[in-house]
Amino acid sequence: MTVLKPAQAPPLRGFRPRVRLGGSRAGVVLLPLLGMVVVVTGWWLATSVFELIHPVVLPPPQDVYTAFQPRVVRLLEHTLVTTTSTVVGFVLSSVAGILMGLVLAGSQVVERMFSPLLVAVNAVPKIVIAPLLVVALGWGQRPILTMVFLLCFFPIVLSTVTGLTSTPADLAELARSLDASRWQAFRKVRLPAALPQIFVGLKVAMPLAATGAVLGEFFASDKDGLGFFIVQTSGMGNTAATWAAVVLVAAMSILLYFGVVLVERLFLPWVRETTSAR
């Protein structure tokens, strides 16, 4: 008796398995480093090789590094102060913004009353308010934290309201079919469904928090912070040291942003499993 074997497809010539570097653990580290190398190389070419930008405006990267070396301890101290202001202001605005979002999402009357006011406050350029904060609150941390709060508050409120008012219809219908109370539906359905959108607002707000801290230090700090250091060195014409502080602000913002991303992945692992998120 002859046994028939299934036909085997001929091997594809020249086929190689596709490697997704961006989705691997190595790609998470290597690709950002590669991007930094590309940016620094372009910076060096524009300032040192082709001399497209005057060094007073943008010094070459080697000059910035030279200015950074003798001031490393001082710059790190300023970075710690700015990072503390950024994180504290971000946490305060996150708590207040999420609570305000809960109130607005829970009452259509309240939402219609106060949404225009929130939009108006957010539309006012914060650099206009900064000197007034110094007059009202004095020098130090209070006006700086207030500036961080003002920049972060609106996107967190908006993302919270959007998340809580866009619960999938099938989940809302499921809660009603199970005769869940309003609190049970909120805790088991609406809030979990809104968390991805809330984290979108938090990720938008974190870089704004760094911006607010530096902007507040421009006006309200008299001795500490990267914003104070930038004002001090730029006033003396030392643009290389100024750009060293700017680079530290950028590095701080990147680390804090990915800190929020890490918290999201730890607390919401199901988002990556149930959506097309990478």
N, C-alpha and C positions, 0 to 999 in steps of 0.2 A: 504494500500500500504506500502510495507516494504522499508525503506530507508537504503541503504547499506552505511556503514561507512568505510572509508579507514582503512586498517589494520595498527595497530601501532607496531613499532618495539619494541621488549622487551628491557628493560633497561639493559645496560651492567654492569655486576657485577664487582665490584672492579675498575670501571673507575673513574678517578679523572681528572678534567680539568687541563691542563698543564699550569703552571704559568711560564712566561718568565721574570725572574728577571732582566736579562740583558737588556731587552727592556723597563723596567719601569723606572720612575724617581727615585725611591728609589734605583734601581740597579745601576744607574749612579753614585751615591754617595757611596753606601755600598760596591760594588764590588771593587773599587779602595782602599777603606779603608781596606777591608779584605785582599787584596794583600799586602798592607803595613804591616799589622799585621803578615802575613806569613813571609815576608822578615825579619822583625825585630826579630821575634821569631827564625828563622833560624840563624840569626846573633848572637843572644844571646846564642843559643845552641852551635854554633861552637866556640865561644870565651870564654864563662863562664862555661859551663857545661862540654863539651868534650875537650876543650882547644886544638882544632885542629890548631888554628892560634895564633902565638905569639902576645901578646898585643901591642908590639912595632909596628908591622905591621898593625894590625887592633884591636883597643881597643874595649872592650865590649860596648854595647849601653849605659849602665848606666854611664860609664866613660865619654863618649862623651857628655851625657846630663849634667853631673857634670861640665865639662869644658865649656859647653855652657852658663850655668846660670850666672856666674860673668861677662861674655863678651857679654851679649845679646844686649846691646845698641850699642856697637862697631861693633858687627857682623851685626846688622841690617843696620848700616850706610854703611858698606862695601857692603852689599847686594844691597842697593839703588844705589850706584855708579855703580856696575856691571850691574844691571838691566837697568839703563839708557844707558850705553854703548851698551848693547845688543840690546835694542829696537831701538836706533838711528841708529846703524850700520845695523840692519835688514831692517829698513825702507829705508835707502839709497840704500842698495843692491837690495831691491825689486823693487824700481823705476827704477834703472839703468838696472837690469836684465830683467824686462819686456820690457823696451824700446829696449834693445839689441835683445831680442827675437822677437820683432815685425820687426826689421830691417832684421834679418836673415831669418825669415819666409817670408818676402816680396820680397826677392831677392835671387835667387839660386846662383848667381855669388858671392854675398857677403857672403853667407853661406859657400860656398866652400873655399873662401879665408880665413875666420877667424875662422872657426870651429876647424881646427887643432891647432891654436894658443891657443884657449880657453881650449882645452883638455890638452895642454902642461902646461899651467899655473895652471890648476887644479891638475895636476899630481905631481907638485913640493910640497914636504912636507912643510907645512907652518911654522913649527918650525925652518926650515932652513932660512926662510925669516925674521923671527921675529927680530933677532939681526940687520939685515940690515935695517929694518924699523926704529929702534931706531937711527941708525947712520944717516939715511937720513932725518927723521922727528923729531928727538929729543924725549924727554920724554913727557908723557902726553897722551891726548886723541887721537891725530892724528894717531899715530901708532896703538893704540888699535882699533879704528874704521876701520882703513885700514885692520887689521887682520880679523875683523868680516866681512868686505866687501868681502875679498878674499875667505873666507870659504863659504859664502852664495851665491855668484854671480852665479857660474856655475850651481847648481841645478835649480835655478830660470830661467836662460836662457834656459836650456834644456827642462824644463817642458813647458815653454811658446812656444818654437818652436814646440815641440811635439803636443801641443794642437792646435795650429793654422794650422799645416800641416796635421791634421788628422780629418778634418771636415767630418761628415757623408755624404756619397755620395747623399743620398736622399735630405738632406737639401741643399747641393750645387746645385743640379739639380732644386730644387724648386726656389731658388734665381734666377737662370738663366731663368727659365720659366716665372717668373714675371718681367723679364727685369730689374732687380735691378742693379744699378751702383756698381762699385767696392767698394766704401765707404759704400753704403747701405748694400751690402752683408757682408762686414766686421763687421759693427756695429750691424746688426740684426741677422746674422747667425754665422759667424766664431768666433767672440769674445765670445758670450754667450756659444757656444759649447766648446770653449777652456778653459773657466773659471774653470771647475772642475779639469782639468789637471794642470792649473796654481797653484791652491791651493794645489795640491799634492807637487809641488816644494816648496811652501811657508812653508808647514808643515815639509818638510825635512830640510829646511834651518833654521828654528827657533832654534832647538837644536844645530845646528852648530854655530849659532850666539852666543849662550851662551859659547860654547867651544872656539870660537875665542876671546870673551871678556876676559875670564879667561887666555887664553894663551897669549894674548897681555899684560895683567897685570903682568904676570910672568916676562916679559922683560922690559916693558915700564913704569910701575907705580912705584913711589917711596914713596907713602903714603896711597893710597886708593884702594879699590876693594878687592873682595874675592881672586883673584889670588895673589895679594900682601900679603894678610894675610896668605894664604897657604904657600907661600915661606918663610915668616917670621917665622911662628910657626914651620914648618918642620925643618928649619935650627937650631932652638933652641931645637929640639927633643921633642916638645910637640905635639905628634901625635893625642892625644884626641881632642885638639883644632883644629888641621888641619882637622880631620874628621868632626868636627862640621861645618866647612866652606864648606866641600865637600857636606854634607847633604843639606846645604842651596843652593848650586849651583844646586843640583838635584831638590829641591823643586821649585826654581825659573824657571828652565827649564820646569818642568811639567806645572806650571801655565801659562807660556807664550805660550806653545804649545797648551793647551786647549783654550787659548784666541784666537789663530788663528782658531781653530776648531769652536769656537763660532761665529766668524766673518763669516766663510764660511756658517754656517747654517743660519745666519741672512740674508746674501746677496744671497745665492743660495738655497732657500727652495725647489725649484722645483727638485733639484737633488735627494733628498730623496724620493720624490713622484713618480718620473719617472724611478728610477733605483732600484736595489735590495739593495742599501746602507741602513745600519741600523741606 
